[in-house]
Amino acid sequence: MAINLQKGQTIDLRKNDRGESVYDLSKVTIGLGWDVRKQGGGFLGKLFSKEAEYDLDAIAFLLDDNGKVADLGRTVQTNDGRQMGLYQGDVIYFNSMQHPSGNVWLTGDNRTGAGDGDDEQIIVKLDQLDQKYQKILFLVTIYLGRKNNQHFGMIENAFIRAVDARGNEITKYSLSGDASMNGMCSMVFAEAYRHNGDWKFRALGEPHHTDNFVDILKQYVYTR
């Protein structure tokens, strides 16, 4: 049976709620799901308003034993001539969806959160991940949230969950927006980290005002 986490709670990813080592961490799916809270406004409001599109992005930082992102990748030029940074480094995001090792990847971008189940997934082969990676931070940002006045106070039924290689749900952390989330456009949801040769998972639920994950990344890079 999956363990439902509270903010700040930590579990051993390989063990169930009875402390038995039953989960296969050769491939772990970190799933994100969310819904946009329905807005009121009566019949005329529903008739003349258009439901705004929310684009939530899942991101992962791979951290070393100093809690830093050691490899920021490289800057490449896109087909339309733009410069795009953080490519094929230790940050997994919408413009660099697969880690060079092949052991971490993002499955795709759901721009609405419509439907049941996971809206975005990050797959991690935890058992094959190089020892130099001691922690993985999972976060979510609302794309253009500041510009569009979209924030986690408008999101409900948000969750992050971990599913093992056999499809068994290991744990889930649910978070629905309330007034305390107003104006918060990013969320550091959870972290997976090595401990005594195994992997643990901690629910964090740390909101941030920024809608740009690079602002959060600055806390995890080496300064020169």
C-alpha contacts under 8 A as a table, 3 or more apart, distances in Angstrom:
res1	aa1	res2	aa2	distance
1	M	16	N	6.85
1	M	17	D	6.78
1	M	169	E	7.63
1	M	170	I	7.39
2	A	16	N	7.15
2	A	17	D	7.30
2	A	169	E	5.57
2	A	170	I	4.76
2	A	171	T	4.82
2	A	172	K	7.03
3	I	16	N	7.49
3	I	17	D	6.35
3	I	170	I	6.48
3	I	171	T	4.59
3	I	172	K	6.39
4	N	171	T	5.78
4	N	172	K	5.00
4	N	173	Y	5.89
4	N	174	S	7.88
5	L	9	Q	5.96
5	L	10	T	7.68
5	L	171	T	6.98
5	L	172	K	6.02
5	L	173	Y	4.93
5	L	174	S	7.63
5	L	203	A	6.60
6	Q	9	Q	5.47
6	Q	173	Y	6.57
6	Q	203	A	6.68
7	K	173	Y	7.77
7	K	203	A	5.14
7	K	204	L	5.55
7	K	205	G	6.16
8	G	202	R	6.34
8	G	203	A	5.21
8	G	204	L	5.42
8	G	205	G	7.93
9	Q	202	R	5.67
9	Q	203	A	5.70
9	Q	204	L	7.96
10	T	200	K	6.75
10	T	201	F	5.54
10	T	202	R	4.24
10	T	203	A	6.63
11	I	200	K	5.56
11	I	201	F	5.44
11	I	202	R	6.58
12	D	15	K	5.61
12	D	198	D	7.71
12	D	199	W	6.18
12	D	200	K	4.41
12	D	201	F	6.39
13	L	16	N	7.85
13	L	23	Y	7.32
13	L	25	L	7.85
13	L	170	I	6.80
13	L	171	T	7.92
13	L	199	W	5.80
13	L	200	K	5.27
13	L	201	F	6.15
14	R	20	E	7.97
14	R	21	S	5.29
14	R	22	V	6.17
14	R	23	Y	4.81
14	R	24	D	6.90
14	R	25	L	6.89
14	R	198	D	7.73
14	R	199	W	7.22
15	K	18	R	7.49
15	K	19	G	5.18
15	K	20	E	4.97
15	K	21	S	4.28
15	K	22	V	5.81
15	K	23	Y	6.38
16	N	19	G	5.30
16	N	20	E	5.49
16	N	21	S	6.65
16	N	22	V	6.60
16	N	23	Y	7.53
16	N	170	I	7.09
17	D	20	E	7.49
23	Y	164	D	6.06
23	Y	165	A	7.90
23	Y	168	N	7.54
23	Y	170	I	7.36
24	D	27	K	7.20
24	D	28	V	7.88
24	D	164	D	5.44
24	D	165	A	5.51
24	D	166	R	6.84
25	L	28	V	5.61
25	L	125	K	6.86
25	L	126	L	5.80
25	L	127	D	5.99
25	L	164	D	5.74
25	L	165	A	6.28
26	S	125	K	5.13
26	S	126	L	5.86
26	S	127	D	5.04
26	S	128	Q	7.01
26	S	164	D	7.71
26	S	165	A	6.18
27	K	123	I	6.78
27	K	124	V	5.61
27	K	125	K	4.23
27	K	126	L	6.34
27	K	127	D	7.60
27	K	164	D	6.21
27	K	165	A	4.75
28	V	123	I	5.77
28	V	124	V	5.18
28	V	125	K	6.12
28	V	126	L	6.84
28	V	162	A	6.48
28	V	163	V	5.57
28	V	164	D	4.67
28	V	165	A	5.72
29	T	121	Q	6.43
29	T	122	I	5.91
29	T	123	I	4.54
29	T	124	V	6.37
29	T	161	R	7.92
29	T	162	A	5.60
29	T	163	V	5.04
29	T	164	D	6.47
29	T	165	A	7.65
30	I	121	Q	5.53
30	I	122	I	5.08
30	I	123	I	6.10
30	I	124	V	7.65
30	I	160	I	6.78
30	I	161	R	5.64
30	I	162	A	4.73
30	I	163	V	6.62
31	G	118	D	5.26
31	G	119	D	7.30
31	G	120	E	5.96
31	G	121	Q	4.46
31	G	122	I	6.54
31	G	159	F	7.95
31	G	160	I	5.56
31	G	161	R	5.25
31	G	162	A	6.41
31	G	163	V	7.77
32	L	58	A	7.41
32	L	118	D	5.18
32	L	119	D	5.72
32	L	120	E	5.22
32	L	121	Q	6.11
32	L	158	A	7.38
32	L	159	F	5.74
32	L	160	I	4.73
32	L	161	R	6.77
33	G	113	G	6.87
33	G	116	D	7.88
33	G	117	G	6.33
33	G	118	D	4.67
33	G	119	D	4.87
33	G	120	E	6.83
33	G	157	N	7.44
33	G	158	A	5.43
33	G	159	F	5.38
33	G	160	I	6.75
34	W	113	G	5.68
34	W	119	D	7.09
34	W	155	I	6.78
34	W	156	E	6.32
34	W	157	N	5.40
34	W	158	A	4.07
34	W	159	F	6.56
35	D	113	G	5.67
35	D	114	A	6.90
35	D	155	I	5.84
35	D	156	E	5.35
35	D	157	N	5.86
35	D	158	A	6.63
36	V	54	Y	7.63
36	V	113	G	7.51
36	V	154	M	6.10
36	V	155	I	4.75
36	V	156	E	6.03
37	R	154	M	5.45
37	R	155	I	5.50
37	R	156	E	5.73
40	G	45	G	7.44
40	G	46	K	7.83
41	G	44	L	7.09
41	G	45	G	4.58
41	G	46	K	6.55
42	G	45	G	5.35
42	G	46	K	6.30
43	F	46	K	5.24
43	F	47	L	6.08
44	L	47	L	4.86
44	L	48	F	6.15
45	G	48	F	5.50
45	G	49	S	5.65
46	K	49	S	5.43
46	K	50	K	7.71
53	E	111	R	7.06
53	E	112	T	5.79
54	Y	111	R	6.19
54	Y	112	T	5.41
54	Y	113	G	7.55
54	Y	142	I	7.03
54	Y	143	Y	7.57
54	Y	150	Q	7.55
55	D	110	N	7.19
55	D	111	R	4.41
55	D	112	T	6.01
55	D	113	G	7.86
55	D	142	I	5.76
55	D	143	Y	5.43
56	L	110	N	7.63
56	L	111	R	6.63
56	L	112	T	7.86
56	L	113	G	7.88
56	L	140	V	6.48
56	L	141	T	5.57
56	L	142	I	4.51
56	L	143	Y	6.05
57	D	93	Y	7.67
57	D	94	F	7.26
57	D	109	D	6.93
57	D	120	E	7.70
57	D	140	V	5.42
57	D	141	T	5.35
57	D	142	I	6.43
57	D	143	Y	6.95
58	A	93	Y	6.78
58	A	94	F	7.95
58	A	106	L	7.97
58	A	120	E	6.66
58	A	121	Q	7.53
58	A	122	I	7.57
58	A	138	F	7.22
58	A	139	L	5.93
58	A	140	V	4.67
58	A	141	T	6.89
59	I	91	V	7.32
59	I	92	I	5.62
59	I	93	Y	4.84
59	I	94	F	7.71
59	I	138	F	5.88
59	I	139	L	5.32
59	I	140	V	6.10
59	I	213	F	7.99
60	A	91	V	5.83
60	A	92	I	5.08
60	A	93	Y	6.81
60	A	122	I	7.87
60	A	136	I	6.45
60	A	137	L	5.45
60	A	138	F	4.69
60	A	139	L	6.37
61	F	69	V	6.77
61	F	90	D	6.17
61	F	91	V	4.79
61	F	92	I	6.55
61	F	136	I	5.56
61	F	137	L	5.06
61	F	138	F	6.74
61	F	217	L	7.96
62	L	68	K	7.91
62	L	69	V	6.06
62	L	90	D	5.24
62	L	91	V	6.37
62	L	133	Y	6.17
62	L	134	Q	7.74
62	L	135	K	6.12
62	L	136	I	4.70
62	L	137	L	6.66
63	L	66	N	7.45
63	L	67	G	5.10
63	L	68	K	4.85
63	L	69	V	4.84
63	L	70	A	7.10
63	L	90	D	7.69
63	L	133	Y	5.53
63	L	134	Q	5.97
63	L	135	K	5.08
63	L	136	I	5.96
63	L	137	L	7.61
63	L	220	Y	7.87
64	D	67	G	5.27
64	D	68	K	5.45
64	D	69	V	6.43
64	D	70	A	6.70
64	D	132	K	5.64
64	D	133	Y	4.74
64	D	134	Q	5.22
64	D	135	K	6.72
65	D	68	K	7.39
65	D	132	K	6.92
65	D	133	Y	6.94
65	D	134	Q	5.47
65	D	135	K	7.76
67	G	134	Q	7.72
67	G	135	K	7.22
67	G	220	Y	6.67
68	K	220	Y	4.59
68	K	221	V	5.31
68	K	222	Y	6.63
69	V	72	L	6.78
69	V	90	D	6.26
69	V	91	V	7.64
69	V	220	Y	5.78
69	V	221	V	5.34
69	V	222	Y	7.45
70	A	90	D	7.15
70	A	221	V	6.96
70	A	222	Y	7.24
71	D	89	G	5.21
71	D	90	D	5.40
72	L	86	L	5.29
72	L	87	Y	7.54
72	L	88	Q	7.95
72	L	89	G	4.89
72	L	90	D	6.04
72	L	91	V	6.94
73	G	85	G	7.31
73	G	86	L	4.76
73	G	87	Y	4.95
73	G	88	Q	5.11
73	G	89	G	3.61
73	G	90	D	6.91
74	R	85	G	5.84
74	R	86	L	5.54
74	R	87	Y	5.19
74	R	88	Q	6.95
74	R	89	G	7.11
75	T	83	Q	6.47
75	T	84	M	5.35
75	T	85	G	4.07
75	T	86	L	6.29
75	T	87	Y	6.18
76	V	83	Q	5.75
76	V	84	M	5.29
76	V	85	G	6.41
76	V	87	Y	7.08
77	Q	80	D	7.96
77	Q	81	G	5.74
77	Q	82	R	5.52
77	Q	83	Q	4.65
77	Q	84	M	6.03
78	T	81	G	5.23
78	T	82	R	5.26
78	T	83	Q	6.37
78	T	84	M	6.80
79	N	82	R	7.44
84	M	87	Y	7.12
84	M	95	N	7.93
86	L	89	G	5.92
86	L	91	V	6.77
86	L	96	S	7.29
87	Y	95	N	7.11
87	Y	96	S	5.30
88	Q	91	V	7.60
88	Q	92	I	7.95
88	Q	96	S	5.84
88	Q	98	Q	7.08
88	Q	99	H	5.89
88	Q	100	P	5.79
89	G	92	I	7.59
89	G	99	H	6.64
89	G	100	P	7.09
90	D	99	H	6.69
91	V	96	S	7.60
91	V	99	H	7.73
92	I	96	S	5.74
92	I	97	M	5.43
92	I	98	Q	6.38
92	I	99	H	6.53
92	I	104	V	7.71
92	I	105	W	6.85
92	I	106	L	6.95
93	Y	96	S	5.29
93	Y	97	M	5.35
93	Y	106	L	7.05
94	F	97	M	5.58
94	F	106	L	7.62
94	F	108	G	7.66
94	F	109	D	7.25
96	S	99	H	7.58
97	M	105	W	5.49
97	M	106	L	4.98
97	M	107	T	7.47
98	Q	102	G	6.45
98	Q	104	V	5.98
98	Q	105	W	4.17
98	Q	106	L	6.32
99	H	102	G	5.42
99	H	103	N	6.55
99	H	104	V	5.35
99	H	105	W	6.09
100	P	103	N	7.90
101	S	104	V	7.43
102	G	105	W	7.17
103	N	123	I	7.81
103	N	124	V	5.74
103	N	125	K	5.07
103	N	126	L	7.64
103	N	128	Q	6.90
103	N	129	L	6.31
104	V	122	I	7.05
104	V	123	I	5.55
104	V	124	V	4.51
104	V	125	K	6.47
105	W	122	I	5.63
105	W	123	I	5.35
105	W	124	V	6.81
106	L	120	E	7.70
106	L	121	Q	5.94
106	L	122	I	4.45
106	L	123	I	6.36
107	T	120	E	6.79
107	T	121	Q	5.58
107	T	122	I	6.26
107	T	123	I	7.46
108	G	120	E	6.28
108	G	121	Q	7.23
109	D	119	D	7.77
109	D	120	E	6.24
110	N	113	G	6.11
110	N	119	D	5.71
110	N	120	E	6.30
113	G	119	D	5.62
114	A	119	D	7.65
115	G	119	D	7.97
116	D	119	D	7.88
118	D	121	Q	6.69
125	K	128	Q	5.53
125	K	129	L	6.24
126	L	129	L	5.23
126	L	199	W	7.99
129	L	133	Y	7.02
130	D	133	Y	5.88
131	Q	134	Q	6.64
133	Y	136	I	7.65
134	Q	193	Y	5.69
134	Q	194	R	5.46
135	K	191	E	6.88
135	K	192	A	5.64
135	K	193	Y	4.11
135	K	194	R	6.40
136	I	191	E	5.55
136	I	192	A	5.21
136	I	193	Y	6.30
137	L	188	V	7.44
137	L	189	F	7.99
137	L	190	A	6.24
137	L	191	E	4.49
137	L	192	A	6.66
138	F	188	V	6.18
138	F	189	F	5.80
138	F	190	A	5.40
138	F	191	E	5.85
139	L	186	S	7.33
139	L	187	M	5.56
139	L	188	V	4.21
139	L	189	F	5.21
139	L	190	A	7.08
140	V	186	S	5.62
140	V	187	M	5.21
140	V	188	V	6.45
140	V	189	F	7.06
141	T	185	C	5.93
141	T	186	S	4.21
141	T	187	M	6.38
141	T	211	D	5.55
141	T	212	N	6.81
141	T	213	F	6.57
142	I	145	G	5.04
142	I	150	Q	7.27
142	I	151	H	6.99
142	I	185	C	5.43
142	I	186	S	6.24
142	I	211	D	5.68
143	Y	211	D	6.15
143	Y	212	N	7.49
144	L	147	K	5.32
144	L	148	N	6.08
144	L	150	Q	7.90
144	L	211	D	6.32
145	G	148	N	5.19
145	G	149	N	5.59
145	G	150	Q	4.57
145	G	151	H	6.10
145	G	185	C	5.76
145	G	211	D	5.66
146	R	149	N	5.12
146	R	150	Q	6.46
146	R	151	H	7.75
146	R	183	G	7.92
146	R	185	C	7.03
146	R	210	T	7.44
146	R	211	D	6.37
147	K	150	Q	7.82
149	N	183	G	7.72
150	Q	154	M	6.94
150	Q	183	G	7.53
150	Q	185	C	7.03
151	H	154	M	5.76
151	H	155	I	7.18
151	H	181	M	7.19
151	H	182	N	6.06
151	H	183	G	5.32
151	H	184	M	5.21
151	H	185	C	4.70
151	H	186	S	7.91
152	F	155	I	4.92
152	F	156	E	7.94
152	F	176	S	7.90
152	F	177	G	5.30
152	F	178	D	7.78
152	F	181	M	5.33
152	F	182	N	6.27
152	F	183	G	7.18
152	F	184	M	5.66
152	F	185	C	6.04
152	F	186	S	7.62
153	G	156	E	7.92
153	G	176	S	7.87
153	G	177	G	4.25
153	G	178	D	5.00
153	G	179	A	5.89
153	G	180	S	7.17
153	G	181	M	4.51
153	G	182	N	4.44
153	G	183	G	7.13
153	G	184	M	7.30
154	M	177	G	6.13
154	M	178	D	7.70
154	M	182	N	7.57
155	I	158	A	6.80
155	I	176	S	6.27
155	I	177	G	5.23
156	E	175	L	7.29
156	E	176	S	4.28
156	E	177	G	5.46
157	N	174	S	6.83
157	N	175	L	6.41
157	N	176	S	5.17
158	A	174	S	5.81
158	A	175	L	5.12
158	A	176	S	5.53
159	F	172	K	6.89
159	F	173	Y	5.51
159	F	174	S	4.17
159	F	175	L	5.73
160	I	172	K	5.82
160	I	173	Y	5.38
160	I	174	S	6.56
160	I	189	F	7.09
160	I	190	A	7.81
161	R	169	E	7.34
161	R	170	I	7.48
161	R	171	T	5.55
161	R	172	K	4.11
161	R	173	Y	6.18
162	A	169	E	6.02
162	A	170	I	5.49
162	A	171	T	5.46
162	A	172	K	6.53
163	V	166	R	7.94
163	V	167	G	5.76
163	V	168	N	5.38
163	V	169	E	4.23
163	V	170	I	5.41
163	V	171	T	7.37
164	D	167	G	5.40
164	D	168	N	5.36
164	D	169	E	6.44
164	D	170	I	6.66
165	A	168	N	7.39
169	E	172	K	7.78
173	Y	203	A	6.52
175	L	205	G	7.68
177	G	180	S	7.59
177	G	181	M	5.66
177	G	182	N	7.84
178	D	181	M	5.50
178	D	182	N	7.07
179	A	182	N	5.33
181	M	184	M	5.34
181	M	207	P	7.17
183	G	209	H	6.03
184	M	187	M	7.66
184	M	207	P	5.89
184	M	208	H	5.24
184	M	209	H	4.30
184	M	210	T	7.03
185	C	207	P	7.47
185	C	208	H	6.21
185	C	209	H	5.25
185	C	210	T	5.61
185	C	211	D	4.84
186	S	207	P	5.76
186	S	208	H	5.03
186	S	209	H	6.38
186	S	210	T	6.08
186	S	211	D	5.56
186	S	212	N	7.65
186	S	213	F	7.44
187	M	205	G	6.33
187	M	206	E	5.55
187	M	207	P	4.41
187	M	208	H	6.04
188	V	204	L	6.50
188	V	205	G	5.71
188	V	206	E	4.99
188	V	207	P	6.35
188	V	208	H	7.93
189	F	203	A	6.36
189	F	204	L	5.33
189	F	205	G	4.65
189	F	206	E	6.54
190	A	201	F	7.15
190	A	202	R	5.57
190	A	203	A	4.53
190	A	204	L	4.83
190	A	205	G	6.72
191	E	201	F	5.73
191	E	202	R	5.39
191	E	203	A	6.81
191	E	204	L	7.26
192	A	199	W	6.51
192	A	200	K	5.51
192	A	201	F	4.40
192	A	202	R	6.47
193	Y	199	W	5.46
193	Y	200	K	5.36
193	Y	201	F	6.53
194	R	197	G	6.35
194	R	198	D	5.49
194	R	199	W	4.56
194	R	200	K	6.27
195	H	198	D	5.33
195	H	199	W	5.88
195	H	200	K	6.64
208	H	211	D	7.97
210	T	213	F	7.41
210	T	215	D	6.95
212	N	215	D	5.83
212	N	216	I	7.55
213	F	216	I	5.22
213	F	217	L	6.17
214	V	217	L	4.70
214	V	218	K	6.29
215	D	218	K	5.52
215	D	219	Q	7.74
216	I	219	Q	5.83
216	I	220	Y	7.59
217	L	220	Y	5.28
217	L	221	V	6.69
218	K	221	V	5.61
